[in-house]
Amino acid sequence: MLIRSQDKSRLISLNNTRELRFWECAQGFNITDCVCPIGHYSTREKAMKVLDMIQEAYINGHIDYQMPEDGSVEV
């Protein structure tokens, strides 16, 4: 599955990525592929929700996933 970064500047192959995780930064939480941030969210809950959404897309056989903007993630 391919993941397009939130700012649309990166396309990441989930098949070549060891892990996706989120970490706290000064302005909230970034989701990263262990190299560069691919999305930024205002709360831990939103970052966790996006990881859940990526997992669901992968399980359902989607071939691509666009990282959502912070304002469109409902927890």
N, C-alpha and C positions, 0 to 999 in steps of 0.2 A: 504494500500500500504506500502511496505517496502522500506526504503531508506538506501543504503549502503554508509557509510562515504567515503570521498575522499581518505583517507589512508587505506580503507578497514577494519579497526579495529572495526567498530561499525555497527550494523544493527538496525535501528530505525523503529518502527511501527508508521506510520502516524496516525493510529486510536487511539493510546494511547498518542499522543503528542498534547499539547494545541496549540502550534504555532511554526512555523519556522520563524526566522527573521535574519537580518544581522546587524552587528555592526562594527564600525570602530575600528581598532587596529593599532599598530605602523607600521606594514608592509602592510596594506591594509584593507580588509574587511573579516570577518568570518561570515559564516552562521551557526547558532546554533539552537538546539532544546530547548533552554532556560536552558540547563544544560552544554553541552559540544559542542565545535565546530565540525561540520561535514564536513566543506569545507572552503577553504581559497581562496580569489580572490583579484587580484591586484587593481581593481577599483570598485567603487560603481555600475557602469553600468553592469559590469560582474556579480556581486552578484545579482543584480536585475534580470538580464537575467536568471540566474540559478533558482531563485524562480519562474519566469514565466514558465520555462521548467518543474519544478516539478508540478506546477499547471496544465499545459497542460497534463502531463502524468497521473495525478490523474483523470482529467475530461475524458480522453480517456480510462479509465479503466485498466491502467497498474497495474500489481501486484508488480513490483519492479522498482527501479530507482537507478542508480549508479551516485553518485556525480562526475561531470566531473572535470578534471584537469584545472587549470587556462588557460593554453595555448590553450586548445581546445574550449574555449567559445568565440564566435564571436559576437560583438555588432554592 
